[in-house]
């Protein structure tokens, strides 16, 4: 099926592009001397000492990515990822319609496309400064909606794939299906357990550490999608 081929390709790029972008921004933030005395001199706010934020939460993805020149990498990468997400969810919807012999827009497509829209909006507004408190709230709400809609979309898709597992057993790797179910379940549980900490002041390092690892967890779903479907001709 052509949809499977497209899904495998899209899912791989959706994992590689944002993961490469945030870690490249982190590298530039920690090694600004490589761009010293060039037109890409790193902004002072975007500089940091060496650390592993996945483990120590020393800085946020936002701080590593929102200043010049890191945003030249981060923003286009996330907007491109949002476009790829649109086609990923559309192709999954087409595939599930074909398997169910239906012609409808499933909820995972709706929530998946909404998550892509909010990712693009968040990327566009990242680093833009407004001296109004509501702007900060707006940015946080947009990021939260991206995460919430992404988890809902992933959950609905896994649910339908599980229902179809007998029909598509020759096309899939069942072990990866279990891994996808476990991953989505863990992401949901972690999100719910983290709410009390996230809504209170303090615990900055924990919040940053959670941010880096959670982002990787969300896009890991797409890497698994690449291995979930077997190659088709």
Helices and strands as residue ranges (DSSP letters): H 2-30, G 32-35, G 44-46, H 53-56, H 61-65, H 71-100, H 107-125, H 133-163, H 174-198, H 204-228
